Amino acid sequence: MEKKKVSSGSLLKKIANRKVLILGDLMLDHYIWGKVKRISPEAPVPVVEVDSESVRLGGAGNVLNNILGLGGKGFLCGVIGSDEAGQWMSERVRSKDLDVQGLIIEENRSTTKKTRIIAHQQQVVRFDHEVRSSLLRKTENRIVEYVLAQLPQMDCLAISDYSKGVINEKVLEKVLPAALRIGIPIVVDPKVNHVPFYRKVSLITPNHLEASQASGIDIEDESSLHAAGEKLLKKLRCKAVLITRGEQGMSLFEKDGRETHISTKAKEVYDVTGAGDTVLSTLSLCLAAGLPLVEAAKISNVAAGIVVGIVGTAAIDKVSLGRALSEQ
């Protein structure tokens, strides 16, 4: 008998109010919007005439925005500085009626800030203000203390790893076993140098390049893709590996041997900034609601297809996702 398709409305009700603890690197995304009409006489570079500026929560903060947009409940843990950017982020999170105890301030450490100059819907240049050195021991201890206190009330742990210092082996060796004991799903958007830390998680979502580097296999065709996915599964002993492949969609490898390839749902790609955040968020809520891995991956693929059609860091919302799912 053919399985009855779940309606988009029913799905959104399932994931609504699920609690996701987001652990990861916080950053402020600063945008300068303008247009180019001439080349500078000083150097062969475009002169951008600025129209406006905007700031948004980035990194783990964008994961939070996606979870809230889909009707879930997000709890954020990361590190900010005692600077203007850190203060803005704290106020922004508080304005959403959320607890800010998980925003750990480390003195003498700047908040990560990425500034992008956009002209005619195209990124001209990006410049970063960041510190990627190790956290102070007391900062690590505060992160672990907050996470361990929150985990028993959570439906999922989402790890947003941008390799800015928050995610390290010392933190993970205390956090991951606790989440595993409780039995909640652990979903990870990794950086390649940290992939070995994520043993036994529920799902890890490397992109094509990260999967190739982490497995040591150049992914050039279906055969090498299969080999890389299987090697990562064996290496990490996790439940599943979801390799995101840009315009080629996604490939899900599960520990029971099942392999599922999902075609991209993007109609037009303007900006991939934040697409990984959307995938992480959607997967986390779906697994928190008990949806099967394949169904969760397909839904996250649809969600990612929406945000890549928007210039700048963007978050999905339940209305847009519901409409897109109903069209499938």
Order of alpha helices (4+ residues) and beta strands (2+ residues): alpha-beta-beta-beta-alpha-beta-alpha-beta-beta-beta-alpha-beta-alpha-beta-beta-alpha-alpha-beta-beta-beta-alpha-alpha-alpha
